Amino acid sequence: MAQLSTSDFRKGSKVLLDGEPYDMMEVNFVKPGKGQALYKCRLRNLLKGTILDRTYKSGDGLEAAEIRNGDGQFLYKDAAGLVFMDQVSFEQYTIPLDVAGDQARFLQDGAICSILYWGEQPIGFTAPDKAILKVTYTEDVARGNTTSNLMKPATLENGEIVQVPAFVNTGDLLRINAQTGEYVERVRA
């Protein structure tokens, strides 16, 4: 395994602590007036999502984690989690719902996602930035009640409710920002 010395610590570096992969969220170099230089690191566990603060002395080192990205196609959601198919090997992997978090809200069948692998085990994914969904229900706006920036709730085909402009009607296709859950634009079919 490759070893990372403190001089190689950077934001985004992947390391192993206690046999689990961690992502370096912050790395701050501190040089006190007297003594050795210190590296104050904030680390996020890639399996559990927990955050640790650790301080390392200059010259210390950590083992680098073998993390790779690959493309995977979202197939379906079941009780165990989200099922993806690797685009190269065609193997199917399940990512638990607690690891998926809010990204799964706007995930559509067949969407190509970036899968994060630790060795051969999938440990996370990044959903596409935008999703196109149909409005299944929204209230009509009363005529004359069309002030600028008037927003109303709309229920989408996946069951999510988002705020949309007054001109959006039931049956319209909308582009939604999958990361924030916000309306982007109306899509012409």
Contacts in CASP RR format, 6 or more apart in sequence:
PFRMAT RR
TARGET T0000
AUTHOR 0000-0000-0000
METHOD contacts of the structure
MODEL  1
MAQLSTSDFRKGSKVLLDGEPYDMMEVNFVKPGKGQALYKCRLRNLLKGT
ILDRTYKSGDGLEAAEIRNGDGQFLYKDAAGLVFMDQVSFEQYTIPLDVA
GDQARFLQDGAICSILYWGEQPIGFTAPDKAILKVTYTEDVARGNTTSNL
MKPATLENGEIVQVPAFVNTGDLLRINAQTGEYVERVRA
1 16 0 8 1.000
1 63 0 8 1.000
1 64 0 8 1.000
1 66 0 8 1.000
2 63 0 8 1.000
2 64 0 8 1.000
3 61 0 8 1.000
3 62 0 8 1.000
3 63 0 8 1.000
3 64 0 8 1.000
4 13 0 8 1.000
4 15 0 8 1.000
4 61 0 8 1.000
4 62 0 8 1.000
4 63 0 8 1.000
4 64 0 8 1.000
5 59 0 8 1.000
5 60 0 8 1.000
5 61 0 8 1.000
6 39 0 8 1.000
6 56 0 8 1.000
6 57 0 8 1.000
6 58 0 8 1.000
6 59 0 8 1.000
6 60 0 8 1.000
6 61 0 8 1.000
7 58 0 8 1.000
7 59 0 8 1.000
9 24 0 8 1.000
9 27 0 8 1.000
9 39 0 8 1.000
9 41 0 8 1.000
9 56 0 8 1.000
10 24 0 8 1.000
10 27 0 8 1.000
11 24 0 8 1.000
11 25 0 8 1.000
11 26 0 8 1.000
11 27 0 8 1.000
12 23 0 8 1.000
12 24 0 8 1.000
12 25 0 8 1.000
13 23 0 8 1.000
13 24 0 8 1.000
13 27 0 8 1.000
13 64 0 8 1.000
14 21 0 8 1.000
14 22 0 8 1.000
14 23 0 8 1.000
14 24 0 8 1.000
14 46 0 8 1.000
14 64 0 8 1.000
14 65 0 8 1.000
14 67 0 8 1.000
15 21 0 8 1.000
15 22 0 8 1.000
15 24 0 8 1.000
15 43 0 8 1.000
15 62 0 8 1.000
15 63 0 8 1.000
15 64 0 8 1.000
15 65 0 8 1.000
16 22 0 8 1.000
16 62 0 8 1.000
16 63 0 8 1.000
16 64 0 8 1.000
16 65 0 8 1.000
17 43 0 8 1.000
17 52 0 8 1.000
17 54 0 8 1.000
17 62 0 8 1.000
20 45 0 8 1.000
20 46 0 8 1.000
20 47 0 8 1.000
20 48 0 8 1.000
21 45 0 8 1.000
21 46 0 8 1.000
21 47 0 8 1.000
21 65 0 8 1.000
21 67 0 8 1.000
21 118 0 8 1.000
21 123 0 8 1.000
22 43 0 8 1.000
22 44 0 8 1.000
22 45 0 8 1.000
22 46 0 8 1.000
22 52 0 8 1.000
22 65 0 8 1.000
23 43 0 8 1.000
23 44 0 8 1.000
23 46 0 8 1.000
24 41 0 8 1.000
24 42 0 8 1.000
24 43 0 8 1.000
25 42 0 8 1.000
25 43 0 8 1.000
25 44 0 8 1.000
25 51 0 8 1.000
26 40 0 8 1.000
26 41 0 8 1.000
26 42 0 8 1.000
27 39 0 8 1.000
27 40 0 8 1.000
27 41 0 8 1.000
28 39 0 8 1.000
28 40 0 8 1.000
28 41 0 8 1.000
29 37 0 8 1.000
29 38 0 8 1.000
29 39 0 8 1.000
30 37 0 8 1.000
30 38 0 8 1.000
30 39 0 8 1.000
30 40 0 8 1.000
31 37 0 8 1.000
31 38 0 8 1.000
32 38 0 8 1.000
36 57 0 8 1.000
36 58 0 8 1.000
37 57 0 8 1.000
37 58 0 8 1.000
38 55 0 8 1.000
38 56 0 8 1.000
38 57 0 8 1.000
38 58 0 8 1.000
39 55 0 8 1.000
39 56 0 8 1.000
39 57 0 8 1.000
39 58 0 8 1.000
39 60 0 8 1.000
40 53 0 8 1.000
40 54 0 8 1.000
40 55 0 8 1.000
41 53 0 8 1.000
41 54 0 8 1.000
41 55 0 8 1.000
41 56 0 8 1.000
42 51 0 8 1.000
42 52 0 8 1.000
42 53 0 8 1.000
43 51 0 8 1.000
43 52 0 8 1.000
43 53 0 8 1.000
43 54 0 8 1.000
44 50 0 8 1.000
44 51 0 8 1.000
44 52 0 8 1.000
45 51 0 8 1.000
45 52 0 8 1.000
46 65 0 8 1.000
46 67 0 8 1.000
46 116 0 8 1.000
46 118 0 8 1.000
46 123 0 8 1.000
46 124 0 8 1.000
47 99 0 8 1.000
47 118 0 8 1.000
47 123 0 8 1.000
56 62 0 8 1.000
65 118 0 8 1.000
66 118 0 8 1.000
66 119 0 8 1.000
67 116 0 8 1.000
67 117 0 8 1.000
67 118 0 8 1.000
67 119 0 8 1.000
68 116 0 8 1.000
68 117 0 8 1.000
68 119 0 8 1.000
69 114 0 8 1.000
69 115 0 8 1.000
69 116 0 8 1.000
69 117 0 8 1.000
70 86 0 8 1.000
70 87 0 8 1.000
70 88 0 8 1.000
70 114 0 8 1.000
70 115 0 8 1.000
70 116 0 8 1.000
70 117 0 8 1.000
71 86 0 8 1.000
71 87 0 8 1.000
71 88 0 8 1.000
71 112 0 8 1.000
71 113 0 8 1.000
71 114 0 8 1.000
71 115 0 8 1.000
72 84 0 8 1.000
72 85 0 8 1.000
72 86 0 8 1.000
72 87 0 8 1.000
72 112 0 8 1.000
72 113 0 8 1.000
72 114 0 8 1.000
72 115 0 8 1.000
72 125 0 8 1.000
73 84 0 8 1.000
73 85 0 8 1.000
73 87 0 8 1.000
73 110 0 8 1.000
73 111 0 8 1.000
73 112 0 8 1.000
73 113 0 8 1.000
74 82 0 8 1.000
74 83 0 8 1.000
74 84 0 8 1.000
74 107 0 8 1.000
74 108 0 8 1.000
74 109 0 8 1.000
74 110 0 8 1.000
74 111 0 8 1.000
74 112 0 8 1.000
74 113 0 8 1.000
75 83 0 8 1.000
75 84 0 8 1.000
75 85 0 8 1.000
75 92 0 8 1.000
75 109 0 8 1.000
75 110 0 8 1.000
76 82 0 8 1.000
76 83 0 8 1.000
76 109 0 8 1.000
77 83 0 8 1.000
77 97 0 8 1.000
77 104 0 8 1.000
77 107 0 8 1.000
78 94 0 8 1.000
80 94 0 8 1.000
80 96 0 8 1.000
81 94 0 8 1.000
81 95 0 8 1.000
81 96 0 8 1.000
81 97 0 8 1.000
81 100 0 8 1.000
82 94 0 8 1.000
82 95 0 8 1.000
82 97 0 8 1.000
82 100 0 8 1.000
82 104 0 8 1.000
82 107 0 8 1.000
82 125 0 8 1.000
83 92 0 8 1.000
83 93 0 8 1.000
83 94 0 8 1.000
84 92 0 8 1.000
84 93 0 8 1.000
84 94 0 8 1.000
84 95 0 8 1.000
84 113 0 8 1.000
84 115 0 8 1.000
84 122 0 8 1.000
84 125 0 8 1.000
85 91 0 8 1.000
85 92 0 8 1.000
85 93 0 8 1.000
86 92 0 8 1.000
86 93 0 8 1.000
86 115 0 8 1.000
87 112 0 8 1.000
93 115 0 8 1.000
93 122 0 8 1.000
95 115 0 8 1.000
95 122 0 8 1.000
95 123 0 8 1.000
95 124 0 8 1.000
95 125 0 8 1.000
97 104 0 8 1.000
99 123 0 8 1.000
99 124 0 8 1.000
100 124 0 8 1.000
100 125 0 8 1.000
103 125 0 8 1.000
103 126 0 8 1.000
103 127 0 8 1.000
103 178 0 8 1.000
103 179 0 8 1.000
104 127 0 8 1.000
105 158 0 8 1.000
105 160 0 8 1.000
105 178 0 8 1.000
105 181 0 8 1.000
106 127 0 8 1.000
106 131 0 8 1.000
106 133 0 8 1.000
106 158 0 8 1.000
106 160 0 8 1.000
106 176 0 8 1.000
106 178 0 8 1.000
106 181 0 8 1.000
107 113 0 8 1.000
107 127 0 8 1.000
107 131 0 8 1.000
107 178 0 8 1.000
108 131 0 8 1.000
108 132 0 8 1.000
108 133 0 8 1.000
108 158 0 8 1.000
111 127 0 8 1.000
111 128 0 8 1.000
111 131 0 8 1.000
112 128 0 8 1.000
113 125 0 8 1.000
113 126 0 8 1.000
113 127 0 8 1.000
113 128 0 8 1.000
114 125 0 8 1.000
114 126 0 8 1.000
115 122 0 8 1.000
115 124 0 8 1.000
115 125 0 8 1.000
116 122 0 8 1.000
116 123 0 8 1.000
116 124 0 8 1.000
116 125 0 8 1.000
116 126 0 8 1.000
117 123 0 8 1.000
127 178 0 8 1.000
127 179 0 8 1.000
128 178 0 8 1.000
129 177 0 8 1.000
129 178 0 8 1.000
129 179 0 8 1.000
130 175 0 8 1.000
130 176 0 8 1.000
130 177 0 8 1.000
130 178 0 8 1.000
130 184 0 8 1.000
131 175 0 8 1.000
131 176 0 8 1.000
131 178 0 8 1.000
132 173 0 8 1.000
132 174 0 8 1.000
132 175 0 8 1.000
132 176 0 8 1.000
132 187 0 8 1.000
133 156 0 8 1.000
133 157 0 8 1.000
133 158 0 8 1.000
133 160 0 8 1.000
133 173 0 8 1.000
133 174 0 8 1.000
133 176 0 8 1.000
134 156 0 8 1.000
134 157 0 8 1.000
134 171 0 8 1.000
134 172 0 8 1.000
134 173 0 8 1.000
134 174 0 8 1.000
135 154 0 8 1.000
135 155 0 8 1.000
135 156 0 8 1.000
135 157 0 8 1.000
135 164 0 8 1.000
135 168 0 8 1.000
135 169 0 8 1.000
135 170 0 8 1.000
135 171 0 8 1.000
135 172 0 8 1.000
135 173 0 8 1.000
135 174 0 8 1.000
136 155 0 8 1.000
136 156 0 8 1.000
136 157 0 8 1.000
136 159 0 8 1.000
136 170 0 8 1.000
136 171 0 8 1.000
137 154 0 8 1.000
137 155 0 8 1.000
137 170 0 8 1.000
138 152 0 8 1.000
138 153 0 8 1.000
138 154 0 8 1.000
138 155 0 8 1.000
138 164 0 8 1.000
138 168 0 8 1.000
138 169 0 8 1.000
138 170 0 8 1.000
139 152 0 8 1.000
139 153 0 8 1.000
140 169 0 8 1.000
141 150 0 8 1.000
141 152 0 8 1.000
141 166 0 8 1.000
145 166 0 8 1.000
146 166 0 8 1.000
149 165 0 8 1.000
150 165 0 8 1.000
150 166 0 8 1.000
151 163 0 8 1.000
151 164 0 8 1.000
151 165 0 8 1.000
151 166 0 8 1.000
152 163 0 8 1.000
152 164 0 8 1.000
152 165 0 8 1.000
152 166 0 8 1.000
152 168 0 8 1.000
153 161 0 8 1.000
153 162 0 8 1.000
153 163 0 8 1.000
153 164 0 8 1.000
154 161 0 8 1.000
154 162 0 8 1.000
154 163 0 8 1.000
154 164 0 8 1.000
154 168 0 8 1.000
154 174 0 8 1.000
155 161 0 8 1.000
156 162 0 8 1.000
156 174 0 8 1.000
156 176 0 8 1.000
160 181 0 8 1.000
162 174 0 8 1.000
162 176 0 8 1.000
162 181 0 8 1.000
162 182 0 8 1.000
162 183 0 8 1.000
163 182 0 8 1.000
163 183 0 8 1.000
164 174 0 8 1.000
164 183 0 8 1.000
165 183 0 8 1.000
167 186 0 8 1.000
168 174 0 8 1.000
168 183 0 8 1.000
168 186 0 8 1.000
172 186 0 8 1.000
172 187 0 8 1.000
173 186 0 8 1.000
173 187 0 8 1.000
173 188 0 8 1.000
173 189 0 8 1.000
174 183 0 8 1.000
174 184 0 8 1.000
174 185 0 8 1.000
174 186 0 8 1.000
174 187 0 8 1.000
175 183 0 8 1.000
175 184 0 8 1.000
175 185 0 8 1.000
175 186 0 8 1.000
175 187 0 8 1.000
176 182 0 8 1.000
176 183 0 8 1.000
176 184 0 8 1.000
177 183 0 8 1.000
177 184 0 8 1.000
END
